[in-house]
Structure formats: structure tokens, C-alpha cells
Amino acid sequence: MSDPRFLCDEMLQRLGRWLRAAGYDTAIATPGSEDRTLVAQAHAEQRWLITRDRHLARFRNGDGRVVLLSANATTELAAELSNRFQIDWLHRPFTRCLECNTPLVPATPAQLDRVPKSALAIAREGWYCPTCDKVLWRGSHVRRMRRTLEHFERGEWDIATE
């Protein structure tokens, strides 16, 4: 079975970024997108449209790809989504750009020259987003985010998220 692909509405940007951090192909709605446009995008791209918007959920009768969540906090939303889709929060961590969803590729030595030298002293590796033209590395922020993903994976929802 293939991995679920998601489209988070405008309200669920933070949840969308956590799904990307876990390695899931997750689009995030453009601010101000109309409901019908989001449903059409989800259908065309074979994504599950994740929302808290009850009005948007009225489109569920179509192909059933609209999922209404009821929680408020990001951790509660992650828990609810985990129950619905059996999300593996350690699926393929940090393999997608958190900003644009593009799969990351290993950074070249020339691209690594753009990383602070102090960061490369820990590990001389990094990743590159060909869409954003950003070089990423495993700094302390990645360690903190990984700990959060590990809490999610264990079903520990009483934590603060970044």
C-alpha cells in the first residue's frame, strides 16, 4: 500500500509541517483558497484533504477524501490524524523540505560551503532543496524536532511543539 498523501487547509499549516518533517508528501493550502478549489486539488493530486472547517467537510460526500478533525492543539491534531491513518511519525524524517514539500537531495560539497562552519564541525553532511535553493543540516533544531516526532510515534501527546 502506498503512503497517504495529504493536503492541509490553511488552518492546519503547523500539522502539515510536522507531516513533512515525518517524510509524508504534504501540500499546504495557499492562504485564501476556496473550498471547491481545495477539494478539486485533493482529488486531482489524490490527496487526503485535512481540515477543521465544518463547511469544507460538507464536500465529504464526493469521493470521501475530506477528513474533518475536531482537535485544536497541534499535538491533539497529530493524535487524531494518527488514529485515522496509523501515521508513522518516524517514516522518513527530514527527507522533505518543510517549506515547499520538495524531496531533499544530498548537498554537494559546493552547497555545503554555504553552511556555517560550526555546523559542519559536528557532521559534514547536509541536504539541499532544489526548489527553495536552501541547504539544510542537522542542527539542534532538528534534534528537538526529532524528539517531538519520537514522542508522537510513542503516542505521547502532552508535549510542546515548535
N, C-alpha and C positions, 0 to 999 in steps of 0.2 A: 504494500500500500504506500502511495506517495505521501509526502509530508503535506499537512494542510498549509494553504497559503491564505494570508489574511489581508483585509483592508480595514483599518481602524478609522472610525469617523473622527472628526475634528476634536471632539471631547476626549478621545482616548489616545492622544499623542504619546503620553508617557508609557502607557501599556504597549503601544506599538514599538517604542524604542526598546523596551525590555524584551519583546518578542524578537526583534532584530538582534539584540545582544545574545540571545539564546541560539541564534542562527536560522530563525524562520523568515521566509520571504514574506515581508510585511509592508504593504503600502500604507501610507498615512494620507488621509483626505486633504486636499487643498482647502485652506480656510474659505468658508463661504460656499462650498459646493452644495448644490441642490440634492435633495434626497433621491430623485429619479436618476440623476447623474451617477451618484454613488452606487445605486443598485445596478445600473447598467454596466458600470466599471467592474463591479464584483462579478457579474455574470460573464462579461466578455473575457476577463482575466482568470476566471474560475477560482475566485477568492471567496472566503467567508467574510461577510461584512459584519464587523463587530461594532455595536453601538449601545448607548444607554438611552437613546432617543426613542420614546414610545411611538412617536409619529412615524419615524423611519421604519419601525418594526411592523407597521401595517403592510409593508411590502413582502412580508414573510410568506404570504400565500403563493407567491410566484414560484420560484424554484427552491425555496426554503433556505437560501444562502444568507439570510439576515439573522444574526444572533443577538438577541437583546440581553444585556447584562443588567443587573439591578444594583450592584455594589457601588460604592462611592470612591473609596481609597484605592490607590494603585495596587496595594498588596491584596486587598479583598477582590478586586477585579481579576488579578492574576490567579487567585484561588478559584474563583468562579469559572474562569476560562479553562483552568487545569482540569476541573471536574468534567467539563463538557467535551474537551478534546484530548485528555490524557497528555498534556503538554510535557515534554521532556525539556526542562529548563537548562540542561547541560547538553542539549542536542548537538550543536556545533558552535560553541560560544565564540563570539568575536570574529566571525567569518564574514559578516556583512557590515557595511557602513551604517552607523547609527543615524546619520543624517539623510542619506538618499536610498538606502537599501541595496546598493550595488554589492555583489560579492567582492571581497577583498582579495588581492593577489600579493604574493611576497614582494617586498620592496627590493629594488635593485640597490647596489652599493651607492650609486649616484643619488638615489632618492633618500637613502639613509643619511647622507650628508646634510640633509635638511632637519634632522632630528637633533635636539640638544645633546651635546657630547656626554653630559652627566647621565642621560637616559640610556645611552648606548654602553656606558660602563657596566651596567647590570647585565644586559644581553644585547648582542649585536644582531638583532633581528627586528623587523618591523613589517608592516603591511601597508599597502597602497590602495587608495580608492581611485580608479581611473576616471570616475565621473566627477568627483569633487576635487581631484588633484591634491588629496591630502595624504600625508604619511602618518601612520599611527604606530604606536609602540606600547608595550605592556608596562605602563607606569603604575603608580599607586592607585589611580582611579580605576584601572582595570582590575586590580586585586580586590578593591572594595566592591565593584560591580559583580565580580565572580563570586564573592562571599554571599551577596544577595541572591544570585542565581542558585547557589547551593542551598540556601535557606528555602527558596521557592521549591526546589526539587525535593527537599525533605518534607515539604508541607508545613513549614514554619512561617506563618503569615504575620506574626506580631513583631515585625521589624520595620525600621525606617528605610525608605528608598531614596536614592539620589534624585 
